Amino acid sequence: MKGCIVVASEKLNSLKDDKERFVAFSFAAADLLIELDDKGKICFASGAAKGITGKTAEELHGTDFTDVLDPLDQRVISYLFKNMKEGERISPVAARMKKSNVTAIVGACSLPRTHGHLYLTLNVTGLPAAQSLAVNRDDDTGLLDKNDFITLANDQLSIAAETGQDLELTLLNLSNLGDMAANVSETDMGEFLHKIGAVMRSYSFGGDSAGRIDEDKYGVLHNKSFDETLLKEKVELISNEMAPGHGVKVTPSTIDLDKGNLSSENASHALMFVINSFVAKENGDFSIENLADGLQGRMESTMNRISSLKSVFKRHDFSLVYQPIVALNTEEVHHHEVLCRFADGESPFETVTFAEEVGIILDLDLAVSKKAIDYVSSFRQKGNEHPKIAINISGHSIESDGFIDSLLSLLVTATDLHPFIGFEITESSQIKDLVRAERVIQQIRKNGIEVSLDDMGAGAASFQYIRAITVDHVKIDGAYVRDVLNNEKDAAILRCMARLCQELKIGTIAEMVETKEQAQYLKSLGVNYGQGWLFGKPQPEIITSKKKRTISMNARKKGVTLSWGS
Protein backbone atom coordinates (compact mmCIF):
# COMPACT_ATOMS: atom_id res chain seq x y z
CA MET A 1 0.00 0.00 0.00
CA LYS A 2 2.83 2.30 0.90
CA GLY A 3 4.47 1.53 -2.42
CA CYS A 4 1.25 2.47 -4.26
CA ILE A 5 1.09 5.76 -2.41
CA VAL A 6 4.69 6.52 -3.37
CA VAL A 7 3.99 5.71 -7.04
CA ALA A 8 0.85 7.85 -7.02
CA SER A 9 2.75 10.67 -5.38
CA GLU A 10 5.46 10.42 -8.01
CA LYS A 11 2.84 10.51 -10.79
CA LEU A 12 1.22 13.58 -9.25
CA ASN A 13 4.58 15.31 -8.99
CA SER A 14 5.32 14.35 -12.59
CA LEU A 15 1.98 15.77 -13.74
CA LYS A 16 2.66 18.92 -11.75
CA ASP A 17 6.09 19.20 -13.32
CA ASP A 18 4.60 18.68 -16.78
CA LYS A 19 1.94 21.32 -16.15
CA GLU A 20 4.50 23.82 -14.94
CA ARG A 21 6.72 22.96 -17.89
CA PHE A 22 3.89 23.56 -20.37
CA VAL A 23 2.99 26.83 -18.68
CA ALA A 24 6.64 27.90 -18.86
CA PHE A 25 6.78 27.00 -22.56
CA SER A 26 3.61 28.97 -23.18
CA PHE A 27 4.91 32.08 -21.47
CA ALA A 28 8.21 31.72 -23.32
CA ALA A 29 6.27 31.99 -26.57
CA ALA A 30 3.56 34.50 -25.64
CA ASP A 31 2.87 37.63 -23.61
CA LEU A 32 -0.68 36.72 -22.61
CA LEU A 33 -2.50 33.39 -22.19
CA ILE A 34 -6.30 33.24 -22.41
CA GLU A 35 -8.77 30.37 -22.15
CA LEU A 36 -12.28 30.64 -23.62
CA ASP A 37 -15.21 28.50 -22.57
CA ASP A 38 -17.59 26.87 -25.08
CA LYS A 39 -19.53 30.16 -25.34
CA GLY A 40 -16.47 32.27 -26.17
CA LYS A 41 -16.27 33.81 -22.70
CA ILE A 42 -12.88 34.37 -21.07
CA CYS A 43 -12.56 31.98 -18.14
CA PHE A 44 -8.82 32.34 -17.58
CA ALA A 45 -6.25 35.01 -18.36
CA SER A 46 -2.65 35.32 -17.27
CA GLY A 47 0.15 37.58 -18.39
CA ALA A 48 0.31 41.15 -19.69
CA ALA A 49 -3.46 41.54 -19.85
CA LYS A 50 -3.57 45.26 -19.01
CA GLY A 51 -0.76 46.23 -21.36
CA ILE A 52 -2.19 44.33 -24.33
CA THR A 53 -5.98 44.53 -23.97
CA GLY A 54 -6.28 47.61 -21.75
CA LYS A 55 -8.05 45.50 -19.09
CA THR A 56 -6.77 43.52 -16.11
CA ALA A 57 -7.12 39.73 -16.00
CA GLU A 58 -9.95 40.16 -13.46
CA GLU A 59 -11.78 42.62 -15.75
CA LEU A 60 -11.44 40.23 -18.69
CA HIS A 61 -12.98 37.31 -16.79
CA GLY A 62 -16.49 36.53 -18.05
CA THR A 63 -16.32 38.84 -21.09
CA ASP A 64 -16.47 37.85 -24.77
CA PHE A 65 -12.98 37.76 -26.23
CA THR A 66 -14.11 39.43 -29.44
CA ASP A 67 -15.28 42.43 -27.40
CA VAL A 68 -11.66 43.38 -26.70
CA LEU A 69 -10.87 43.46 -30.46
CA ASP A 70 -11.08 46.30 -32.95
CA PRO A 71 -14.38 46.03 -34.91
CA LEU A 72 -12.45 45.37 -38.15
CA ASP A 73 -10.91 42.25 -36.58
CA GLN A 74 -13.87 40.94 -34.60
CA ARG A 75 -15.54 39.11 -37.48
CA VAL A 76 -12.23 37.76 -38.76
CA ILE A 77 -11.34 36.16 -35.42
CA SER A 78 -14.93 34.98 -34.84
CA TYR A 79 -14.96 33.24 -38.20
CA LEU A 80 -11.65 31.50 -37.57
CA PHE A 81 -12.68 30.32 -34.10
CA LYS A 82 -16.08 29.15 -35.30
CA ASN A 83 -14.53 26.96 -37.99
CA MET A 84 -11.92 25.31 -35.76
CA LYS A 85 -12.37 21.59 -35.19
CA GLU A 86 -11.31 19.68 -32.10
CA GLY A 87 -7.57 19.13 -32.14
CA GLU A 88 -6.92 21.90 -34.67
CA ARG A 89 -5.10 25.19 -34.33
CA ILE A 90 -5.13 28.36 -36.42
CA SER A 91 -2.12 29.98 -37.99
CA PRO A 92 -1.23 33.11 -35.97
CA VAL A 93 -3.30 36.12 -37.04
CA ALA A 94 -2.66 39.78 -36.29
CA ALA A 95 -5.46 41.58 -34.46
CA ARG A 96 -5.73 45.06 -33.00
CA MET A 97 -7.10 45.56 -29.51
CA LYS A 98 -10.02 47.99 -29.26
CA LYS A 99 -9.19 49.73 -26.00
CA SER A 100 -5.38 49.80 -26.05
CA ASN A 101 -4.95 50.05 -29.86
CA VAL A 102 -2.13 47.47 -29.47
CA THR A 103 -1.64 44.98 -32.30
CA ALA A 104 -0.99 41.41 -31.18
CA ILE A 105 -0.46 38.09 -32.92
CA VAL A 106 -3.24 35.74 -31.84
CA GLY A 107 -2.73 31.98 -31.90
CA ALA A 108 -5.38 29.46 -30.87
CA CYS A 109 -5.89 25.72 -30.49
CA SER A 110 -8.79 23.46 -29.56
CA LEU A 111 -7.54 20.49 -27.56
CA PRO A 112 -9.36 17.12 -27.42
CA ARG A 113 -11.61 16.44 -24.45
CA THR A 114 -11.78 20.08 -23.34
CA HIS A 115 -15.54 20.48 -23.96
CA GLY A 116 -15.19 23.17 -26.66
CA HIS A 117 -12.73 25.35 -24.78
CA LEU A 118 -10.17 27.31 -26.81
CA TYR A 119 -6.66 28.18 -25.67
CA LEU A 120 -5.21 31.46 -26.97
CA THR A 121 -1.77 33.02 -27.03
CA LEU A 122 -1.32 36.75 -27.61
CA ASN A 123 2.13 37.96 -28.52
CA VAL A 124 3.35 41.53 -28.89
CA THR A 125 7.06 41.40 -28.17
CA GLY A 126 7.64 38.69 -30.77
CA LEU A 127 5.67 40.14 -33.68
CA PRO A 128 6.82 38.63 -36.98
CA ALA A 129 8.72 40.99 -39.25
CA ALA A 130 5.88 41.00 -41.74
CA GLN A 131 3.34 42.33 -39.25
CA SER A 132 1.76 45.51 -40.56
CA LEU A 133 0.99 48.33 -38.17
CA ALA A 134 -0.88 50.19 -40.90
CA VAL A 135 -4.45 51.25 -40.22
CA ASN A 136 -5.60 51.64 -43.82
CA ARG A 137 -7.81 48.65 -44.47
CA ASP A 138 -10.51 47.65 -46.88
CA ASP A 139 -13.81 48.01 -45.00
CA ASP A 140 -15.43 44.98 -46.67
CA THR A 141 -12.72 42.39 -46.01
CA GLY A 142 -10.58 43.83 -43.22
CA LEU A 143 -7.53 43.30 -45.45
CA LEU A 144 -4.84 45.90 -46.04
CA ASP A 145 -5.62 48.36 -48.80
CA LYS A 146 -3.50 48.38 -51.95
CA ASN A 147 -0.97 51.01 -50.87
CA ASP A 148 -0.35 49.52 -47.43
CA PHE A 149 -0.12 46.03 -48.88
CA ILE A 150 2.52 47.15 -51.39
CA THR A 151 4.42 48.91 -48.60
CA LEU A 152 4.28 45.76 -46.49
CA ALA A 153 5.38 43.56 -49.41
CA ASN A 154 8.31 45.88 -50.15
CA ASP A 155 9.40 45.87 -46.50
CA GLN A 156 9.09 42.13 -46.28
CA LEU A 157 11.08 41.73 -49.50
CA SER A 158 14.07 43.38 -47.83
CA ILE A 159 13.65 41.55 -44.53
CA ALA A 160 13.29 38.16 -46.22
CA ALA A 161 16.57 38.66 -48.10
CA GLU A 162 18.38 39.47 -44.84
CA THR A 163 16.87 36.64 -42.80
CA GLY A 164 16.89 33.95 -45.47
CA GLN A 165 13.11 33.49 -45.47
CA ASP A 166 11.60 31.93 -48.58
CA LEU A 167 8.44 33.85 -49.41
CA GLU A 168 6.06 33.92 -52.33
CA LEU A 169 3.33 36.31 -53.38
CA THR A 170 0.09 34.77 -54.58
CA LEU A 171 -2.19 37.10 -56.53
CA LEU A 172 -5.82 36.02 -56.73
CA ASN A 173 -8.31 37.09 -59.40
CA LEU A 174 -11.94 36.49 -58.37
CA SER A 175 -14.01 36.37 -61.54
CA ASN A 176 -17.82 36.30 -61.48
CA LEU A 177 -17.88 38.49 -58.36
CA GLY A 178 -20.49 40.78 -59.94
CA ASP A 179 -22.80 37.87 -60.77
CA MET A 180 -22.53 36.59 -57.23
CA ALA A 181 -23.37 40.03 -55.82
CA ALA A 182 -26.46 40.16 -58.05
CA ASN A 183 -27.75 36.83 -56.72
CA VAL A 184 -27.28 37.19 -52.97
CA SER A 185 -28.40 39.78 -50.46
CA GLU A 186 -26.19 42.70 -49.54
CA THR A 187 -25.80 41.18 -46.08
CA ASP A 188 -24.69 37.81 -47.46
CA MET A 189 -22.24 39.49 -49.82
CA GLY A 190 -20.77 41.41 -46.92
CA GLU A 191 -20.49 38.15 -44.96
CA PHE A 192 -18.71 36.48 -47.90
CA LEU A 193 -16.14 39.27 -48.17
CA HIS A 194 -15.47 39.15 -44.43
CA LYS A 195 -15.02 35.38 -44.56
CA ILE A 196 -12.55 35.39 -47.44
CA GLY A 197 -10.68 38.22 -45.76
CA ALA A 198 -10.35 36.07 -42.65
CA VAL A 199 -9.19 33.08 -44.69
CA MET A 200 -6.56 35.06 -46.58
CA ARG A 201 -5.20 36.59 -43.40
CA SER A 202 -5.06 33.20 -41.68
CA TYR A 203 -3.00 31.72 -44.54
CA SER A 204 -0.70 34.76 -44.88
CA PHE A 205 2.77 35.11 -43.41
CA GLY A 206 2.61 36.64 -39.94
CA GLY A 207 -1.19 36.62 -39.99
CA ASP A 208 -1.64 40.02 -41.62
CA SER A 209 0.17 39.94 -44.96
CA ALA A 210 -2.85 39.97 -47.23
CA GLY A 211 -4.44 42.83 -49.12
CA ARG A 212 -7.29 43.79 -51.41
CA ILE A 213 -5.55 45.48 -54.32
CA ASP A 214 -8.58 46.00 -56.54
CA GLU A 215 -12.31 45.27 -56.52
CA ASP A 216 -11.85 41.61 -57.51
CA LYS A 217 -8.09 41.18 -57.00
CA TYR A 218 -6.22 40.14 -53.87
CA GLY A 219 -2.66 39.47 -52.77
CA VAL A 220 -1.30 37.12 -50.09
CA LEU A 221 2.32 36.86 -48.91
CA HIS A 222 3.10 33.36 -47.63
CA ASN A 223 5.84 30.80 -47.07
CA LYS A 224 6.94 28.77 -50.08
CA SER A 225 5.75 25.61 -48.35
CA PHE A 226 2.14 26.81 -48.61
CA ASP A 227 0.05 25.37 -51.46
CA GLU A 228 -1.93 28.24 -53.01
CA THR A 229 -4.52 25.81 -54.40
CA LEU A 230 -5.80 25.41 -50.82
CA LEU A 231 -6.61 29.12 -50.78
CA LYS A 232 -8.30 28.91 -54.19
CA GLU A 233 -10.44 25.95 -53.12
CA LYS A 234 -11.38 27.53 -49.79
CA VAL A 235 -12.55 30.82 -51.34
CA GLU A 236 -14.52 29.00 -54.05
CA LEU A 237 -16.11 26.70 -51.45
CA ILE A 238 -17.27 29.64 -49.33
CA SER A 239 -18.76 31.42 -52.36
CA ASN A 240 -20.56 28.29 -53.62
CA GLU A 241 -22.04 27.65 -50.18
CA MET A 242 -23.45 31.17 -50.09
CA ALA A 243 -24.45 31.42 -53.77
CA PRO A 244 -24.94 27.94 -55.31
CA GLY A 245 -24.42 28.15 -59.07
CA HIS A 246 -23.22 31.73 -58.87
CA GLY A 247 -19.97 31.39 -56.93
CA VAL A 248 -16.71 32.99 -57.89
CA LYS A 249 -13.91 31.38 -59.86
CA VAL A 250 -10.48 31.99 -58.37
CA THR A 251 -7.39 32.20 -60.59
CA PRO A 252 -4.20 32.23 -58.52
CA SER A 253 -0.81 33.39 -59.84
CA THR A 254 2.22 32.85 -57.62
CA ILE A 255 5.40 34.93 -57.88
CA ASP A 256 8.71 33.87 -56.40
CA LEU A 257 10.05 36.78 -54.31
CA ASP A 258 13.67 35.64 -54.34
CA LYS A 259 15.63 38.77 -55.35
CA GLY A 260 18.54 36.79 -56.75
CA ASN A 261 21.08 39.29 -58.09
CA LEU A 262 18.61 42.17 -58.24
CA SER A 263 19.41 45.25 -56.19
CA SER A 264 16.88 46.27 -53.53
CA GLU A 265 15.78 49.19 -55.70
CA ASN A 266 15.28 47.04 -58.80
CA ALA A 267 13.47 44.38 -56.78
CA SER A 268 11.14 47.05 -55.42
CA HIS A 269 10.47 48.40 -58.92
CA ALA A 270 9.84 44.88 -60.17
CA LEU A 271 7.37 44.14 -57.36
CA MET A 272 5.45 47.34 -58.07
CA PHE A 273 5.32 46.47 -61.77
CA VAL A 274 4.10 42.94 -61.01
CA ILE A 275 1.22 44.15 -58.83
CA ASN A 276 0.18 46.97 -61.17
CA SER A 277 0.32 44.63 -64.18
CA PHE A 278 -1.88 42.16 -62.34
CA VAL A 279 -4.43 44.88 -61.55
CA ALA A 280 -4.42 45.98 -65.21
CA LYS A 281 -5.26 42.47 -66.48
CA GLU A 282 -8.96 42.13 -67.24
CA ASN A 283 -9.32 38.34 -67.40
CA GLY A 284 -6.78 37.19 -64.83
CA ASP A 285 -4.43 35.94 -67.58
CA PHE A 286 -1.16 36.64 -65.80
CA SER A 287 2.18 35.00 -66.53
CA ILE A 288 4.91 36.73 -64.48
CA GLU A 289 6.55 34.09 -62.31
CA ASN A 290 9.37 35.89 -60.50
CA LEU A 291 10.91 39.29 -59.83
CA ALA A 292 13.41 38.94 -62.66
CA ASP A 293 10.50 38.60 -65.12
CA GLY A 294 8.87 41.57 -63.43
CA LEU A 295 11.97 43.72 -63.83
CA GLN A 296 12.26 42.75 -67.50
CA GLY A 297 8.61 43.66 -68.01
CA ARG A 298 9.09 46.95 -66.22
CA MET A 299 12.11 47.78 -68.37
CA GLU A 300 10.16 47.06 -71.55
CA SER A 301 7.21 49.08 -70.28
CA THR A 302 9.52 51.94 -69.28
CA MET A 303 11.23 52.04 -72.66
CA ASN A 304 7.84 52.06 -74.43
CA ARG A 305 6.66 54.89 -72.22
CA ILE A 306 9.84 56.88 -72.78
CA SER A 307 9.41 56.56 -76.53
CA SER A 308 5.75 57.54 -76.30
CA LEU A 309 6.41 60.58 -74.10
CA LYS A 310 9.30 61.81 -76.22
CA SER A 311 6.91 61.73 -79.18
CA VAL A 312 4.30 63.67 -77.16
CA PHE A 313 6.88 66.30 -76.21
CA LYS A 314 8.20 66.60 -79.75
CA ARG A 315 4.71 67.07 -81.23
CA HIS A 316 3.70 69.43 -78.40
CA ASP A 317 0.80 67.07 -77.86
CA PHE A 318 -0.07 68.52 -74.46
CA SER A 319 -1.95 71.60 -73.33
CA LEU A 320 -0.95 74.52 -71.13
CA VAL A 321 -3.00 76.21 -68.44
CA TYR A 322 -2.20 79.41 -66.59
CA GLN A 323 -2.70 80.24 -62.90
CA PRO A 324 -2.49 83.86 -61.70
CA ILE A 325 0.03 85.08 -59.14
CA VAL A 326 -1.24 88.21 -57.43
CA ALA A 327 0.42 91.13 -55.62
CA LEU A 328 -1.05 90.95 -52.10
CA ASN A 329 -0.90 94.68 -51.45
CA THR A 330 -2.73 95.74 -54.67
CA GLU A 331 -4.59 92.54 -55.62
CA GLU A 332 -3.33 92.96 -59.18
CA VAL A 333 -2.17 89.97 -61.21
CA HIS A 334 1.59 90.11 -61.46
CA HIS A 335 2.08 87.09 -63.72
CA HIS A 336 0.78 83.60 -64.47
CA GLU A 337 2.47 80.28 -63.82
CA VAL A 338 2.48 77.93 -66.81
CA LEU A 339 1.27 74.42 -65.98
CA CYS A 340 1.11 71.27 -68.16
CA ARG A 341 -1.89 69.07 -68.83
CA PHE A 342 -1.68 65.76 -70.66
CA ALA A 343 -4.22 63.71 -72.60
CA ASP A 344 -6.35 61.00 -70.98
CA GLY A 345 -6.16 62.67 -67.57
CA GLU A 346 -2.58 61.53 -66.96
CA SER A 347 -1.21 63.05 -63.75
CA PRO A 348 1.11 66.00 -64.55
CA PHE A 349 3.06 65.40 -61.33
CA GLU A 350 3.57 61.70 -62.05
CA THR A 351 4.52 62.39 -65.68
CA VAL A 352 7.05 65.08 -64.75
CA THR A 353 8.51 62.87 -62.01
CA PHE A 354 8.86 59.98 -64.45
CA ALA A 355 10.44 62.28 -67.05
CA GLU A 356 13.00 63.40 -64.46
CA GLU A 357 13.77 59.84 -63.37
CA VAL A 358 14.49 58.63 -66.90
CA GLY A 359 16.25 61.80 -68.09
CA ILE A 360 13.75 63.12 -70.65
CA ILE A 361 12.59 66.12 -68.61
CA LEU A 362 14.83 68.28 -70.83
CA ASP A 363 12.59 67.48 -73.80
CA LEU A 364 9.48 68.46 -71.86
CA ASP A 365 10.95 71.68 -70.41
CA LEU A 366 12.10 72.83 -73.85
CA ALA A 367 8.75 71.93 -75.46
CA VAL A 368 6.80 73.81 -72.75
CA SER A 369 9.09 76.85 -73.06
CA LYS A 370 8.60 76.96 -76.85
CA LYS A 371 4.83 76.54 -76.63
CA ALA A 372 4.45 79.11 -73.82
CA ILE A 373 6.59 81.74 -75.59
CA ASP A 374 4.59 81.21 -78.79
CA TYR A 375 1.42 81.78 -76.74
CA VAL A 376 2.69 85.08 -75.35
CA SER A 377 3.77 86.12 -78.84
CA SER A 378 0.26 85.51 -80.18
CA PHE A 379 -1.10 88.42 -78.09
CA ARG A 380 0.90 90.90 -80.20
CA GLN A 381 -0.78 89.61 -83.35
CA LYS A 382 -4.19 90.20 -81.76
CA GLY A 383 -3.24 93.69 -80.61
CA ASN A 384 -3.70 92.77 -76.95
CA GLU A 385 -1.49 93.48 -73.98
CA HIS A 386 1.13 90.79 -73.42
CA PRO A 387 0.62 88.67 -70.31
CA LYS A 388 3.61 87.90 -68.13
CA ILE A 389 4.32 84.22 -67.52
CA ALA A 390 6.61 81.98 -65.45
CA ILE A 391 7.73 78.67 -67.01
CA ASN A 392 8.82 75.74 -64.83
CA ILE A 393 12.28 74.30 -65.42
CA SER A 394 13.57 71.24 -63.59
CA GLY A 395 16.82 71.45 -61.67
CA HIS A 396 17.82 68.44 -63.77
CA SER A 397 17.48 70.52 -66.95
CA ILE A 398 19.51 73.41 -65.50
CA GLU A 399 22.45 71.02 -65.20
CA SER A 400 22.37 70.10 -68.90
CA ASP A 401 24.61 72.15 -71.22
CA GLY A 402 22.58 70.98 -74.21
CA PHE A 403 19.33 72.19 -72.66
CA ILE A 404 20.75 75.59 -71.68
CA ASP A 405 22.17 76.10 -75.20
CA SER A 406 18.76 75.26 -76.73
CA LEU A 407 16.92 77.51 -74.24
CA LEU A 408 19.21 80.49 -74.86
CA SER A 409 18.84 80.02 -78.61
CA LEU A 410 15.07 80.06 -78.19
CA LEU A 411 15.24 83.26 -76.13
CA VAL A 412 17.38 84.96 -78.78
CA THR A 413 14.48 84.59 -81.22
CA ALA A 414 12.12 86.37 -78.81
CA THR A 415 14.13 89.28 -77.40
CA ASP A 416 11.13 91.62 -77.48
CA LEU A 417 9.26 89.21 -75.18
CA HIS A 418 11.93 88.99 -72.45
CA PRO A 419 10.08 91.42 -70.11
CA PHE A 420 7.08 89.08 -70.21
CA ILE A 421 8.94 85.79 -69.64
CA GLY A 422 10.15 84.31 -66.36
CA PHE A 423 11.31 80.90 -65.16
CA GLU A 424 10.73 78.87 -62.00
CA ILE A 425 13.47 76.44 -61.03
CA THR A 426 11.81 73.43 -59.42
CA GLU A 427 13.53 71.53 -56.62
CA SER A 428 12.00 68.15 -57.37
CA SER A 429 15.39 67.22 -58.84
CA GLN A 430 18.25 68.50 -56.69
CA ILE A 431 20.86 70.71 -58.33
CA LYS A 432 24.34 69.33 -57.62
CA ASP A 433 26.63 71.97 -59.15
CA LEU A 434 25.39 75.21 -57.58
CA VAL A 435 28.33 77.28 -58.88
CA ARG A 436 27.51 76.36 -62.46
CA ALA A 437 23.76 76.82 -61.83
CA GLU A 438 24.41 80.37 -60.55
CA ARG A 439 26.38 81.19 -63.68
CA VAL A 440 23.61 79.88 -65.94
CA ILE A 441 20.84 81.70 -64.05
CA GLN A 442 22.67 85.02 -64.17
CA GLN A 443 23.13 84.52 -67.91
CA ILE A 444 19.35 84.28 -68.18
CA ARG A 445 18.65 87.18 -65.80
CA LYS A 446 20.96 89.62 -67.61
CA ASN A 447 18.45 89.54 -70.48
CA GLY A 448 15.80 91.04 -68.21
CA ILE A 449 14.18 87.68 -67.51
CA GLU A 450 13.12 87.04 -63.91
CA VAL A 451 14.00 83.73 -62.24
CA SER A 452 12.26 82.24 -59.21
CA LEU A 453 13.13 79.32 -56.95
CA ASP A 454 10.13 77.03 -56.50
CA ASP A 455 8.95 75.28 -53.30
CA MET A 456 11.09 77.07 -50.73
CA GLY A 457 11.13 74.94 -47.58
CA ALA A 458 10.01 71.73 -49.25
CA GLY A 459 13.50 70.26 -49.55
CA ALA A 460 16.61 70.12 -47.44
CA ALA A 461 18.61 72.06 -50.04
CA SER A 462 16.40 75.20 -50.08
CA PHE A 463 18.65 77.35 -47.90
CA GLN A 464 21.76 76.15 -49.72
CA TYR A 465 20.12 77.31 -52.94
CA ILE A 466 19.31 80.85 -51.84
CA ARG A 467 22.78 81.14 -50.33
CA ALA A 468 24.47 80.11 -53.58
CA ILE A 469 22.05 81.40 -56.23
CA THR A 470 20.74 84.92 -56.84
CA VAL A 471 17.08 84.91 -57.88
CA ASP A 472 14.26 87.44 -58.10
CA HIS A 473 11.64 85.50 -56.13
CA VAL A 474 11.22 82.38 -54.03
CA LYS A 475 7.95 80.46 -53.81
CA ILE A 476 7.08 79.40 -50.28
CA ASP A 477 5.85 75.82 -50.25
CA GLY A 478 2.09 75.57 -49.78
CA ALA A 479 2.46 73.10 -46.91
CA TYR A 480 3.37 76.04 -44.65
CA VAL A 481 0.51 78.20 -45.94
CA ARG A 482 -2.33 75.71 -45.70
CA ASP A 483 -2.53 75.65 -41.88
CA VAL A 484 -0.72 78.88 -41.09
CA LEU A 485 -3.70 80.32 -39.18
CA ASN A 486 -3.98 77.26 -36.93
CA ASN A 487 -0.42 75.97 -36.66
CA GLU A 488 2.01 78.14 -34.73
CA LYS A 489 5.01 76.16 -35.99
CA ASP A 490 4.03 76.84 -39.61
CA ALA A 491 3.43 80.49 -38.75
CA ALA A 492 6.85 80.80 -37.09
CA ILE A 493 8.62 79.20 -40.05
CA LEU A 494 6.74 81.46 -42.46
CA ARG A 495 7.70 84.57 -40.49
CA CYS A 496 11.36 83.53 -40.56
CA MET A 497 11.33 82.78 -44.28
CA ALA A 498 9.59 86.08 -45.09
CA ARG A 499 12.05 88.08 -42.99
CA LEU A 500 15.07 86.25 -44.43
CA CYS A 501 13.96 86.98 -47.98
CA GLN A 502 13.28 90.64 -47.12
CA GLU A 503 16.81 91.02 -45.79
CA LEU A 504 18.21 89.31 -48.90
CA LYS A 505 15.99 91.54 -51.08
CA ILE A 506 14.27 88.54 -52.66
CA GLY A 507 10.57 88.67 -53.50
CA THR A 508 8.27 86.07 -51.95
CA ILE A 509 5.34 84.15 -53.46
CA ALA A 510 3.08 82.06 -51.21
CA GLU A 511 1.41 78.99 -52.73
CA MET A 512 -1.97 77.45 -51.88
CA VAL A 513 -3.66 80.65 -50.70
CA GLU A 514 -7.33 79.70 -50.42
CA THR A 515 -8.92 82.18 -47.99
CA LYS A 516 -8.99 85.93 -47.56
CA GLU A 517 -7.76 85.49 -43.99
CA GLN A 518 -4.67 83.63 -45.20
CA ALA A 519 -3.98 86.39 -47.74
CA GLN A 520 -4.29 89.08 -45.06
CA TYR A 521 -1.96 87.23 -42.72
CA LEU A 522 0.64 86.69 -45.43
CA LYS A 523 0.43 90.35 -46.35
CA SER A 524 1.04 91.29 -42.69
CA LEU A 525 4.24 89.21 -42.76
CA GLY A 526 5.49 91.11 -45.77
CA VAL A 527 4.96 88.30 -48.31
CA ASN A 528 4.76 89.97 -51.71
CA TYR A 529 2.60 87.68 -53.84
CA GLY A 530 0.02 84.93 -53.49
CA GLN A 531 -1.09 82.02 -55.65
CA GLY A 532 -4.05 79.76 -55.04
CA TRP A 533 -7.74 79.21 -55.61
CA LEU A 534 -8.61 82.43 -53.82
CA PHE A 535 -7.17 84.28 -56.80
CA GLY A 536 -8.07 81.82 -59.55
CA LYS A 537 -7.74 78.25 -60.73
CA PRO A 538 -5.55 77.31 -63.71
CA GLN A 539 -7.31 78.36 -66.94
CA PRO A 540 -6.62 77.52 -70.60
CA GLU A 541 -6.54 81.20 -71.59
CA ILE A 542 -5.29 84.46 -70.09
CA ILE A 543 -7.66 87.41 -70.37
CA THR A 544 -5.86 90.70 -70.90
CA SER A 545 -6.70 94.26 -71.79
CA LYS A 546 -4.72 97.43 -72.38
CA LYS A 547 -5.66 98.66 -68.91
CA LYS A 548 -4.64 97.27 -65.56
CA ARG A 549 -7.48 95.44 -63.89
CA THR A 550 -7.96 94.27 -60.36
CA ILE A 551 -9.22 90.82 -59.42
CA SER A 552 -12.61 91.13 -57.80
CA MET A 553 -13.72 88.73 -55.13
CA ASN A 554 -16.54 87.51 -57.38
CA ALA A 555 -14.06 86.59 -60.08
CA ARG A 556 -11.90 84.82 -57.54
CA LYS A 557 -14.74 82.69 -56.35
CA LYS A 558 -15.44 81.62 -59.92
CA GLY A 559 -11.78 80.88 -60.57
CA VAL A 560 -11.62 83.39 -63.44
CA THR A 561 -8.16 84.59 -64.51
CA LEU A 562 -8.01 88.32 -65.15
CA SER A 563 -5.34 90.62 -66.52
CA TRP A 564 -1.71 91.09 -65.61
CA GLY A 565 -0.77 94.42 -64.08
CA SER A 566 2.92 95.22 -64.20
RAJO-V899957 format. One record per helix or strand of 2 or more residues. SS is the DSSP state (h for helix, s for strand). FROM is the first residue (numbers start at 0). TO is the last residue. If there is no record, write none. Layout:
# RAJO-V899957
SS_FROM_TO ; SS_FROM_TO
This chain:
# RAJO-V899957
h_1_28 ; s_31_35 ; s_40_46 ; h_48_52 ; h_56_59 ; h_64_67 ; h_70_81 ; s_88_96 ; s_102_108 ; s_117_122 ; h_145_162 ; s_166_174 ; h_176_182 ; h_185_202 ; h_204_206 ; s_209_213 ; s_216_222 ; h_227_241 ; s_248_255 ; h_263_279 ; h_290_314 ; s_318_326 ; s_331_340 ; h_342_344 ; h_347_356 ; h_360_380 ; s_388_393 ; h_394_397 ; h_400_411 ; h_414_419 ; s_420_425 ; h_433_444 ; s_449_455 ; h_461_467 ; s_472_475 ; h_477_481 ; h_487_502 ; s_506_509 ; h_515_524 ; s_528_529 ; h_552_557
